[in-house]
Amino acid sequence: MPTTIELDDDLTARIEGHLEEDETIEEFLTELVAIYEQEGRFLQEGA
């Protein structure tokens, strides 16, 4: 089931400034999470 996340206008503008041509915010965030997972940052939380 999809989850809706609300972003404030400032954060949306910041994200849009980093998008590749024709890239969606969802695609950008998916890539960002993948990078964090690869670097193990989510695994280190609470350590």
Backbone as a chain_set.jsonl record, in Angstrom:
{"seq": "MPTTIELDDDLTARIEGHLEEDETIEEFLTELVAIYEQEGRFLQEGA", "coords": {"N": [[0.846, -1.17, 0.0], [0.65, 2.164, -0.902], [2.299, 4.951, 0.68], [1.673, 8.203, 1.765], [3.647, 11.052, 1.87], [4.058, 14.186, 3.238], [5.688, 17.076, 2.187], [7.269, 20.098, 3.095], [7.14, 23.297, 1.419], [9.68, 24.482, 1.14], [11.51, 22.339, 1.422], [10.688, 20.752, -0.721], [11.368, 22.434, -2.851], [14.147, 22.473, -2.535], [14.76, 19.779, -3.053], [13.845, 19.579, -5.703], [15.736, 21.148, -6.921], [17.836, 19.412, -7.187], [17.117, 17.432, -8.912], [17.487, 15.267, -11.72], [17.087, 15.684, -15.281], [13.75, 15.146, -16.155], [13.381, 13.503, -13.92], [11.566, 12.259, -11.146], [10.414, 13.353, -7.888], [9.931, 11.154, -6.258], [11.542, 9.175, -7.485], [14.055, 10.332, -7.038], [14.168, 10.304, -4.196], [14.058, 7.551, -3.754], [16.511, 6.754, -4.835], [18.202, 8.162, -3.112], [17.691, 6.919, -0.619], [18.633, 4.358, -1.253], [21.369, 4.88, -1.543], [22.054, 5.596, 1.094], [21.478, 3.16, 2.345], [23.388, 1.496, 1.143], [25.711, 2.565, 2.167], [25.455, 1.865, 4.747], [24.369, 3.455, 6.71], [21.772, 3.437, 7.8], [21.874, 1.082, 9.172], [23.506, 1.629, 11.287], [22.121, 3.15, 13.079], [21.137, 3.867, 16.373], [23.261, 2.601, 17.485]], "CA": [[0.0, 0.0, 0.0], [1.451, 3.398, -0.944], [2.254, 5.872, 1.801], [1.793, 9.595, 1.361], [4.508, 11.867, 2.725], [3.916, 15.598, 2.922], [6.924, 17.837, 2.285], [6.988, 21.529, 3.043], [7.522, 23.92, 0.151], [11.128, 24.72, 1.098], [12.187, 21.069, 1.162], [10.348, 20.376, -2.089], [12.188, 23.265, -3.744], [15.527, 21.989, -2.428], [14.842, 18.507, -3.778], [13.687, 19.86, -7.128], [17.005, 21.698, -7.396], [18.794, 18.321, -7.38], [16.572, 16.437, -9.827], [17.965, 15.146, -13.095], [16.026, 15.983, -16.239], [12.633, 14.187, -16.176], [13.362, 12.671, -12.722], [10.53, 12.641, -10.195], [10.855, 13.403, -6.494], [9.922, 9.774, -5.778], [12.753, 8.518, -7.995], [15.181, 10.926, -6.327], [14.176, 9.802, -2.83], [14.399, 6.134, -3.826], [17.959, 6.698, -5.027], [18.823, 8.66, -1.886], [17.601, 5.852, 0.381], [19.535, 3.29, -1.687], [22.731, 5.315, -1.218], [22.206, 5.468, 2.547], [21.516, 1.737, 2.676], [24.678, 0.969, 0.688], [26.752, 3.056, 3.059], [25.207, 1.297, 6.058], [23.995, 4.47, 7.695], [20.566, 3.03, 8.516], [22.242, -0.023, 10.047], [24.254, 2.163, 12.428], [21.239, 3.885, 13.976], [20.949, 3.28, 17.69], [24.481, 1.904, 17.929]], "C": [[0.901, 1.245, 0.0], [1.249, 4.247, 0.312], [2.454, 7.282, 1.271], [2.654, 10.332, 2.38], [4.344, 13.31, 2.28], [5.245, 16.304, 3.17], [6.577, 19.319, 2.271], [7.577, 22.114, 1.759], [9.029, 24.136, 0.032], [11.892, 23.444, 0.775], [11.913, 20.597, -0.26], [11.205, 21.157, -3.084], [13.646, 22.814, -3.72], [15.709, 20.691, -3.209], [14.766, 18.745, -5.277], [14.961, 20.442, -7.727], [18.057, 20.639, -7.679], [18.327, 17.287, -8.393], [17.282, 16.467, -11.176], [16.795, 15.467, -14.022], [15.015, 14.839, -16.27], [12.604, 13.243, -14.973], [12.272, 13.18, -11.785], [11.131, 12.7, -8.787], [10.897, 11.988, -5.921], [11.169, 9.024, -6.237], [14.0, 9.03, -7.271], [15.29, 10.36, -4.912], [14.517, 8.315, -2.776], [15.902, 5.958, -3.975], [18.699, 7.141, -3.77], [18.816, 7.595, -0.792], [18.551, 4.709, 0.017], [20.986, 3.632, -1.351], [22.984, 5.166, 0.275], [22.281, 4.005, 2.972], [22.857, 1.12, 2.293], [25.804, 1.378, 1.624], [26.554, 2.567, 4.485], [24.753, 2.285, 7.11], [22.742, 4.082, 8.459], [20.885, 1.894, 9.492], [22.924, 0.458, 11.312], [23.372, 2.911, 13.415], [21.086, 3.145, 15.302], [22.175, 2.561, 18.216], [25.295, 2.789, 18.836]], "O": [[1.811, 1.353, 0.822], [0.177, 4.254, 0.916], [3.313, 7.517, 0.42], [2.424, 10.249, 3.586], [4.474, 13.625, 1.097], [5.852, 16.15, 4.229], [5.697, 19.749, 1.525], [8.41, 21.488, 1.103], [9.594, 23.991, -1.053], [12.811, 23.455, -0.044], [12.815, 20.095, -0.931], [11.709, 20.588, -4.052], [14.305, 22.775, -4.76], [16.689, 20.523, -3.935], [15.546, 18.171, -6.037], [15.235, 20.249, -8.912], [19.06, 20.921, -8.334], [19.069, 16.354, -8.704], [17.628, 17.526, -11.7], [15.646, 15.513, -13.585], [15.404, 13.678, -16.399], [11.863, 12.261, -15.001], [12.077, 14.387, -11.647], [12.211, 12.168, -8.534], [11.814, 11.66, -5.169], [11.786, 8.311, -5.445], [14.892, 8.251, -6.933], [16.377, 9.98, -4.477], [15.192, 7.87, -1.848], [16.5, 5.108, -3.314], [19.717, 6.55, -3.408], [19.824, 7.392, -0.115], [19.206, 4.152, 0.897], [21.745, 2.763, -0.921], [24.031, 4.657, 0.674], [23.06, 3.652, 3.858], [23.402, 0.308, 3.041], [26.745, 0.615, 1.843], [27.394, 2.825, 5.347], [24.758, 1.963, 8.298], [22.644, 4.364, 9.653], [20.231, 1.766, 10.527], [22.917, -0.249, 12.319], [23.84, 3.275, 14.494], [20.924, 1.925, 15.325], [22.127, 1.969, 19.295], [26.355, 2.38, 19.309]]}, "num_chains": 1, "name": "protein.A"}
